[in-house]
């Protein structure tokens, strides 16, 4: 079974290697090879999951980097959590690669796209399977690189390049915290193996510091407040990339990291409060931003941020089960939403939902799949989102903080509202554009994902032992969240379909709120200020110091030497007789000193 | 004759030599002044040798005279080369080494 795990990680790496060198010469420019290898990976991961469920956890390692006499180990730890994640990542990667056959057709650098997608998958699989934080960090960074390459895939566009840089740099901030956490962990515990760290005897204070640093990494990658700003911009990448980035990889990595380190985090209770708070703040702020966005991919991006906040909230209040369950169900319906959005953009050549309209009649399959995903996201039974969302709400309720529960409920309402705002505007409004349904190669993955979004709720039943604490289902919470979801849909329908009031009307009444939200709570401005003004000011000070102190200091020293040399130089006259005079006088002086001493010595004696 | 006479003469000659070295511009004259200083020292050695009735001093003086002769030969050759190079033996004119 070890070899299965190794193989399922190495196969995508292999396809990266092959595609980046000889991709253009392979049939379908290498895409088929990549899909084939990914399919093998997927089946291997299914096998691994099956074996883990039957035989229990598996861990093995290899010597990786020699450091002095010890080796840093590259290890793999496969438990139920990571096995499920392996299946999820390979499955979604496979579906997205199939989808990209249609979406990216005729694209320049087509093979390169597939190569990087494969590398991306491989590094996410590495993060999932890694048994030590150090190895996880290695794969984690690799993923950061891939996200940079993919977001900036259309490198001819200035905005894409800027977005790629932004994504890379902002997540970098989180990664720095992650790395510091790992280093501190290594020096306090002496190992970065996840299993051994969690059983070690750390004081709550130290464990708390380490946990917060690790959580910093998760904040960066999972786009939590205040580092969420890279994610909306990351929409500049091709849509399949967004789908991949927002479901199974990258953003999932942060949540996965928290889930994986759960026992370490448990050593310090305050950490969970921080996680809860940040998750809550993120989910609420992002949900409000999603309500006012106009671009379809931006709406989905904010929705992703909001739901990641939800997962963090679940992890912070409830425990492993709620957050991870939502991670999985969210992966399905969010991938589906993005693939659907890809089809829509492909068909209408616009990103603005107000310019789409009337898609329902012309794109039946896409519309129904999108509807299923939207219902799932809004939290309507029997779709998967309902179950996972309810789980999180239940844990928020059980935490005993009313504020948290109420804000979480409001966020539920907002989610239902924004996604159906999108749906009603884009699909049901009248429009007489000529639009064709996407080709089967693109709809096929969506059908599978739609199917999974429907039955996703059953995961819970299938993996009940993994979800451990089976908190009792509170009927009141369930009804409340369902009611708010339906209310959200109703309000969206009322405003955008039946015309109770217009968006402009609301906008004119709540001008300042709209302004605040549309400017993304001025966070980008704040960062802009910090990076441009503050950093620029600091640079000016540095420049002044460099010019005035360092340059002038060095120059002054040089001048001193030069002037000194000029002054002393005439001593060397080159005339023999002057030297002789010097010798003569020096001799006289030395002799007179000598005599003075001997004579006084004689006198003294 | 008392020792002091020899030493006085020797000191006189030595001072004369120093004066010559310091004041003369002609390389030959400087060389002659050096020789006077050398011989003043020789005279001192011989005087002390006589005074202490030791032969070592006289033998040493014979050596210095021999080495001195060789030295003069070398010095004259150098002066000759200087003359060929600079067309002068005025020491003040030769200032290639001026800083």
Boltz contact constraints between the chains, C-beta under 6 A:
constraints:
  - contact:
      token1: [A, 569]
      token2: [B, 99]
      max_distance: 6.0
  - contact:
      token1: [A, 572]
      token2: [B, 99]
      max_distance: 6.0
  - contact:
      token1: [A, 573]
      token2: [B, 98]
      max_distance: 6.0
  - contact:
      token1: [A, 574]
      token2: [B, 95]
      max_distance: 6.0
  - contact:
      token1: [A, 574]
      token2: [B, 97]
      max_distance: 6.0
  - contact:
      token1: [A, 574]
      token2: [B, 98]
      max_distance: 6.0
  - contact:
      token1: [A, 575]
      token2: [B, 92]
      max_distance: 6.0
  - contact:
      token1: [A, 575]
      token2: [B, 95]
      max_distance: 6.0
  - contact:
      token1: [A, 576]
      token2: [B, 91]
      max_distance: 6.0
  - contact:
      token1: [A, 577]
      token2: [B, 91]
      max_distance: 6.0
  - contact:
      token1: [A, 580]
      token2: [B, 21]
      max_distance: 6.0
  - contact:
      token1: [A, 580]
      token2: [B, 22]
      max_distance: 6.0
